[in-house]
């Protein structure tokens, strides 16, 4: 392996911590992993994790995957996810993040859009056979050459990554570790449809630093992540914050409240990363006595327009940092002041931490002429969201746009000068962390039959849930399967005489 550190990479960050403390605890599986995947929870030191990463990297190389090819990953929030991402980068591959609740239709679109050469999955997650889903989607993607998975009872033709780790191959190849190289591809839904968003290692590190520094995570922190990592925000708030702190990353597959509390206490976790609705619910319990080691809570808001009106944080011994998420376009954070209210977001450049003058610029917020919020900065990939050039007879190209329009309606408060985010993008519905075009929901409702209803309802944990009802339950579920919409996202399909 050639280690030419032109600029930092994720593997470089991991190796830095490995060299300093190889025997320190690095990764901890969810306590409920046995129920979720059928596998026994694991605990790995940095040295053990490094051996697993090298073995997985060797498997990808020996499978004939060339440098800079795309490997798609659909895994739950377990240590296999983190190991696979780091192994892919060590082998010089680009990771495409596939959300766990996607089914064959969405998987096929994503694989074809990115030209993925390989797929990594888990045999089963929460009773759903993900191995068969991956095999079926791969059959419809011409570019796929290798399908592999963790777990038992893998279908014929799928390589076992558990076996690859146990074999411990040391095959490697020369890969220049350059942070300017492509690292991941995530997927977003915007007004004009489905979009793939690539990012470099430096983009990811910039996002991780914005969260890490604003929330003041200490070095050597024991981090509990209860936010799925299959997005830019999920990856930066877990994998990147862990690597930057050089501590321990404990994982929780959402959602089991008792298991989460038990693991936070057993591992003495001082930092919790969770969806904002879940984080704010902690004020309803006696947090200092229930989770005495907890000192920092990082709340990720998929609905950033709701932060300003959210309840006050009343736990004085635990700090809360609001992380505003704008799909896959970008994020920014703001730690809450002593009174527990949401911090004002001022337009212009902001550092990390934002309340300390002279800190490095993490990003910039601004209003567009359309009255929407725009983002600039080192984590934002402007080219991925660049609008098509307008038709023009001019021979002079228009100047390139240097920001991403999030399409969130916003205005400037006259009394304070702060930015007020007032509404989500028009025509897009956020359901349980997934974004849909509202017109797609209408089409799905039509497929469910006459008298059916499909709608998004507020939910304290996920922000929204998809709820519906149909006169014919069997027809409703069959229609969902044909459309590729995940039945787990639907609360209920009941007879019209019953409440939805």
N, C-alpha and C positions, 0 to 999 in steps of 0.2 A: 504494500500500500504506500503510495507516494503522498506524504503529508505536506503539501505546499500551501501554507496558510495565507493565501492572498487576502482573504477576508473570512470572518467566522462562519461556520456552518453548524447545523444541529449536531452532527457527529463530532465536530470539533469541541463543542460545548460539553458533550457527554464525556469525551476522552479527557478533558481538563479535570472534571470532577473525579473520574476514574483514577487518574494518576495521583490525586491528592488523598483519596480515601476509598481504596478498593474494597475494603471489608465493611463499609458502612451500608446500612439498609437503604435500598434504592427504590424498589417497587413492591407494592402490596396489593394483592387481589381483593375484590369485594368479598365480604363475608357471605353474601348470597350467591356466589358464583356457582355453587353446586346446583342450586335450583335453576339458575338462569341458563347454564350451559351444560350441566351434567359433569363438570370437571371440578377437581379439588382445588381450593384456593392455594395460591403460591405466594412466597415471600422471597425476593431476590436481592442479594447485595449487588453493588456496582460491578464487582468482578464476575459474579454469576450472570448478571444481565449482559455483560460484555461478551461472554462466551456464547450465550444464546443469540445475540445480535450477529456475531461473526458466523455462527452456523447457519442462520437464516440467510445472511448475505451470500455465503458460499452456495447455498441451494439455488438462489436466484441466478447466480453467475453460471453454475453448472447446468441450469435449465436452458441456457442459451439466450438469456435476456440481455440485449446490448445496452451499453451506456446511453443514458438519456431516454430510454424507453419508459412508457407509462405503466405502472402497476396499480390496479384499482383495489382498494381495501374496504370491505364491509364487515366490521367487527364490533362487538359490544365494548363497553367501557371496562376492559380487563387489561392485564399486563401484556397480553398478546398484541393488542393494538399498538402500544408504545414500542415494543420490541420490533414489530414489523416495520413501522415508520423509520426507525433508526437503521434497521438492517437494509431497507431499500435505499436509503441515502448513502450508506457505506458502500453499496454496490453500484452507486452512480445512477440510480433510477429516480423517476419522478412519481410521487404518490398522488393518486386521485382518490379523494375522500368520498365514499358512498354512504349516505345516511342509512342507519340501521333499518328504518321502517320502509325504505324503498323496496318495491317488488319488481317483477321481471320487466314490466314495461319501462319503468324509469331506469332500471339498470342497463337495459339494452340501449336506450338513448344515450346515456352517459358514456358507456363503453365505445359506442360508435363515434360520438362527438370528440372524444379524446384520443382515439386510436390506440386504446390500451392493449398491451401485449400479454398481460397476466391479470388474474383475479385472486385475491386472498379473502377467505371467509371463515366462518365458524360452522361446525356441523349443524348445531341447533342453538337457537336463542329464544328463550321464553316459549318453548314448544313449537316454534316455527322452524321448518327445515330449510335453513339458509344454504346448505350445500346444494340441494336440488335447484334452488332459485338461481344460484351462481352458474351451475352447469347449463341450465336452460337459457339464461341470458347470454352466456358465452357462445352457445350454439348459434345465436343470431348476430354475433359480432364477428365480422370477418378477420379482424386484427388479432383476436385472442389466440395465443399459442400455448398457454400454460394456465391451469386452474389448480389451486392448492388450498388446503384448509387445515384448521385445528380441530381437535375432537375426534370422537370415535364414529364408526359406521359411515365413513365417507363413501360416496358413490364411486363406482368404477371409473377410472380415468382421472380422479382427483388425487394429487400428491399430498401426503401427510407431512405437515410442518412440525408436528410433535416428533415424528420420526427423524426429521432433518436435524432438530435440536439435539436429540439423544445421540445421533451419529457423530455430531460435533466436527464436521468437515472444516478444514482450515483454508480452503481455496479462496484466493483473493485476486484482485487485479488492480492495476494502477489507475487511480481515480484522483484527479486534482480536486482538492477540497476548497472550492471557491464559492463564497456566499452569494455571488452574483448569478449563479446557475439556478435554473428552475428547480423548485423543491416540491411544491404541492399544487394540486388543482382542486378547487372546491366549486360548488354549483349553487347558482342563485336563480331566483325567478324575479324578473323585472317586467315593466309594463309591456315590453315587446317580446316577452316569452322567456324560455330557458336559456341560461348563459353559463358557460364555463369560465372560471376566474383563476388564472395561474398566478403563482407568487414565487419569488426567489427566497433563499434562506434569509437574506437581509430583510426582506419584507416581513417574514415571520418573526425574526428577532426583534424588529422594531415594534411589532404588535405585542410581543411578550414583554418587552421593556416598558411599554406604556402601562400595561396592567401591573407588572411587578413593582415598578417604582411608585406609581400613584397609590397603590394599596399598602406600600411600605412592608412588603413581605420580608422577614429577616433572613439572613444567610443561615443555611442549615435548617430551614423550616420543615415541619412535617405537614404536608399539604394534603387535604382531602378534597378530591374532585368528584362532585355529583352532577356534572354537566357533560353530556355526551360530546366526545371530541371530534365528531365527523363534520366539522366546519372550521373556518378560520378562527372564530372566537373560541370554540371549544378546544382547539389544538393549542392556541397561544396561552389560554388561561390555565392549562394543565401541563402539557409537555414542556412548553417554553418556560413557564414560571418555575417549574421543578428544576430544569437545567440551570436556570439563572441563579436560583437560590442554593443549588448544590445539596439539597436535603433529601427528604423521602416523599414519594408520591403514592398516596393511598387512593384507591379508586372505589367508586360505588356505582353499580348499575341501577339507574333510577327505575322504580322508586320503592324503597322499603324503609319506613321511618325508624322502626326499631333497630334494624341492622345498621342504618347510618349512624344513629346515636351510639350504639354499642361500639362500632369500629372507631369513631372519633375518640371515645374514652379509652378504649384498649390501646390504641396507638398514640395517645396523647397528642392529637392533631391540634396545632395552633392556628391553622388557616383553613377555611372552608370556601370552596368555590361551588356556587349553586345557582340555579335559576332564581331570579329576583323574587317571584311570589313565594317560593320556599324559604328564601333567606329572611324575608320580612315576617314570616310566620314564627320565627324564633323568638320574637318579642312577646309572643303569647304564652311562653313557658318561662320558668325560672332558669334562664340560660346559665348564669354563673355557677349555680349548683348542679345543674344537669350535665353541663359540659365544661368543667372547670379549666381545662387547658386551652380552650378556644380564645384567641385574641384578635383575629382578623376574619371578617366575612367579606367575600367578593361576590357581589350580586350582579348577575348578568341579565340585562333587560332586553328581551327580544321586542318589547313594545316601548321604545324610548320616549314616546310621547306621553307615557304615564308616569315618568319619574317625578316630575315637578309636583304632581298632585298625590304622590304616594304618602303613606303614613310615616310619621317620624320614627327614627331609630332610637329606642329608649334604653338600650343596654350600655351603660357608661363604660364598663370594663372591656367591651369588645368594639373595635372600630368597624365601620361599614363603608365600603367603596362601591359606588354605582358605576357599572360598565355599560355604556350605551352601545347597543349593537344595531347596525344598519344593514341587515342581510349579510352578504359577503363583501360589501363595499369597504367596510372599515369599522373602527370602534374608537371610543375615547372613554376615559375614566374620570371620576370626580369623587374624592373622599368626602364624606359628610362631616360638617363642622360639629362643634361640641353640642349644639342644640338639637342635633339629629335630623335636621331638615336637609332636603336635597340642595347641593351646592349650585349656585348660579353658573351658567355656562356663557362665557363672554365670547364674542366673535373675535377672530384673529388667531395668531399662533398661540399654542399652549405647551408648556413644558411638562415634565414628569419628574417629581410631583408638581402639579400646577400651581400650588400656593407658595412655592419657593422661587423667588426671582433668580434669573440667571441659569436655570436648569436647561438641559438639552431639549430642543423642540421635538415634541412627540407627534405633533400634527397641527392642523389648522382648520377651524370651522368658519364658514362664511355663508351668506345668503346669496342665492342666484337671482337674476332679474325676474324669474318666475315665482319668487317667494318661497323657494324650497331650500333645504339645508344641503350644503356641499361640503365635502371633505378633501383635504390635501395632506400630504405628508409622506414619510418614508414607507409606511405600511400599505398605502393606497396604490393600487395598480390601475392607473388612469386608462391605459390602452384597452383593458378588458371591458370597460364601460363606455368607450368612445362612441358617440352617436354616428350614424352614417352621414357622410358629407351631403349637404343639401345640393339639389340640382342647381347648376349655375353655368352661365356662358362665359364667366370670367376665366382667364388663363392663369390667374393668381390664386393659389390655394389659400383657404382661410387659415388663420393662426390656430394651432392645435390647442385644445382645451387642457388646462393643467389641473383640473379638479374632477371629482366624481359627484354628480348630482344624485343624492340619495332618494329624491322624489318625496321626502317627508316635508309637509307644509310647515313653515316656520315664520316667525316674525321677531322683531326687536321690541322688547319691553321699553316703553318710553321713560319710565321712572328709574329703572336700574341699568338699562343698556344691555341686558342679558338676552340671549337667544331663547325664545319660547317655541318648543316643538309642539305643534298643534294637532297634527293628523298624520296617519300613515299614508303610504303611497296609494293613490286612487287606483281602484281596480285590482288590488292585491289583498288577499286575506291571509293572515298568519294563523295557523292552526297547530298548536302543540309544538312550536318551534319550526314548522315547515311552512313555506310560503306557496300559495296557490293563486292563480288568476281567478278572479271571481266568475268570469265567464266559463271557466272550466268546471267550477262547482255547479253552475246552472245546468251545464250539459250532463254532468253526472246525475243530478237530480232527475232530469228527464229520463235517463236510462233506467231509473229505479221503478218506473211505472206510474200510472195515473194516481194522483192523491198522495204521492211520496213527498217527503220534506227532507232537505239536507241543509244544515246551517251550522255556523260557528257560534258557540256559546262561551261566555267568560268562564275561566277556570282558575282557581287560586294557585295551582301548582304550575301549569304549563302556559298560562296566559289565556289560551282558548282550547276548546276541544271540538271536534267535529261530531255533531249529533244529528240523528236522522230517524225517520220512521217510514215504514212502507207497509202496504196492505199485505204483501206477499214477502215474508222474510227470506225464503229461499231465493226468490227472484232478485231481491235486493242484494244479497251477498254474492250471487252469481254475477250480477252486473258490476259490482265493485271489483271482483276478481278479473273480469274481462277488461276493465278499464285500467287495471294496474294500481288502483287505489288501495292502500293498506287497510284491511278490515279492522286492525287494532286501533286505528285512529277514529273509528266510529263508535260512539258511546252505545247506541242501541238502535235496532231496527224492530220496532214493535207495531202491533196492530193499531190502527188509527183511533180505536176506542180508548187506548191507554195513553198517558202523557209521554212525550218523547224524552 
